């Protein structure tokens, strides 16, 4: 059996400042730090000694992974492919700036390649492709227990890659997890079915 614990970073400064995240390199707030410690303690109670820990390289995820690694005695492996979607020029700007310029995707058509109207922003397809590639690399390992620390938007494609959804079919998919949540992915060693238990909060808190 393989189990992958997917952690979305807890509250970051861009959340409370109402700024666009993406590749904007915000850090955890004090509340986010406390939530990350709670996640780490929860994982320590569930995960055996032999575990691998992967993380997005942005500060808010890297710090979350650092706190988890300290409690599990494992060094995080950074992978920039696990980053949130890049919003280009909108990164770090007020949410209102993005909202006033954002072009939503069409109901039908090329949703993965859609240009959202923000200079320098990634398409949904480009983001999905790199997250899929990251998960392919991670799952090449034979380690039975793995932890992946990523972002709320990237979570969708971590799960989609896990269930082997074809990339070209991922234009409509949207899986949600609150900041600081842990989604559990399991593959049994008999049927090789892949289970998804989405996003509980180890702290018992709700998203803010």
Phi, psi and omega in degrees: 000141174244139175231128177241124177260116183257115183257128170265135184302145178287192186307128178244167185299327181291335176296308185286334178273359180056048177251159176287131180276262183061232180272001173299126194269067179283158177256176176286146170282169173305320176296323177296321177299314180297319179294322178295322176297319178297319176299315181299317179294321178297317180291323180300327180283343186251330192262132177290176185298322182274103183212149174251145184231118181243149182209149163302150184273359178289154190302318185293326177278320180299320178293318176302314180295323179300315180294322176294314182299322179300321183278336180260354180069039181223146180269127179295145176254110182285144178213109184295344178291345178271007179296161171295168175299138174281129176258017174057232183296344181280341183303125180084354178272165176302147180303325182298327179298315178293314185301325183284346183245347187292133176253110184293155181289157179288156178294327176225158180112205185277082180285326181290326181263007185298134175272117184276002175087007181251116181305132176083355182285148174287150166281162176299324180294319179295318177297312181301318183297318182287324178292320175302316181296320178297315180294325177299317179295315181298317184281353172292335178292149178266003180298132185282341180229126181223150175237134178237120179256120186214206187240164183300318179288320180293335179307320180307315186274339169298314180292316180300319177295320181300316181275007178061036173292128177303138183304320183292348178261003189269011184289340182251348189285144179205104176257134185248138172220138180289155174305133181082012180272163177235119175258131185255124177249128181228140172239123180280157185265012178248298178274340186060033171282153182244118183261148177230122173243104193275127155051059167275161179255112182301332183280347186080002180275167174253162178295145178239000000 
